[in-house]
């Protein structure tokens, strides 16, 4: 064979190889259409219809439909898992944007007392039960206690927004208590298991520096005449960029982006008040988030549960669920009845929900080898049950009355 035909043959092979790589990148190895986006879109839409029909939080149906899809072998794709994680951070930011800083400052002692008991009671009960009743190792029991100690900021915020109570005094105080509970949970996980490194210090330094300057620079961006009201939504893209930067730095530093995301939302809450130039941005951001991003957070949470593993440990699942709910009730109800007597039942039930940071703690335990798959499934199942059942009860039987004064 001459040199010219050989060269043409080599170029032809290189072209075919490159074309094959492009086809695999866009269409997958088998060249079959990817069904996962279609299924995800169907679940998101179906959950919305069920929520409107039955008058319950859409988050409940997103979790349950994700659980049903997972039981039929549907597993989330990598892009779904990442967007789901981002959705949790977006919900955390939006929840922070709803908190009234003045109200939080005025009632900080009461909020701190209730939040600490909400955190500590299930932490202690979960650890003791898993260690001495279930026979788990000390580290696995500690992970379980930490995971069960949280209150789901994503669930609480979603319920309050969907029912129009996010802007009420009760709603704002409830989100403040939820955030502080999760702060204790995050600190407990960091102190017990996470190993800080150079990037942890970088994450804390950059996050702190940005938060200090957030009020000044973010306000200017929100009010800038060249950006406001544009169809390309530069303000929302700015917020997404900041949240993605928090996620990246947190992963480098073996930390979590939840806390700086919430504080960023808290600092932005002043810009989002009624009458402020940036107030419409929050409404548009909520629309973008609830249309596609945050539903994946709840759907993926349901898909990750292994029903066979859960069924094989049904007794442990039920017992741990009762321990978690009983401890949360003991830690929240009596102070809620003292501080918020008119809405103490509603307050206690929503504070008893779990999902957001509990899933992060459980997943950390699985990845690090502290939890096995059966323990992870039981713990995740308990978190999902605690996200669904108390929410259902709160909405169905304990709807809050109108605004109450804090006594």
Beta strands, then each sheet from edge to edge (+ up, - down):
end
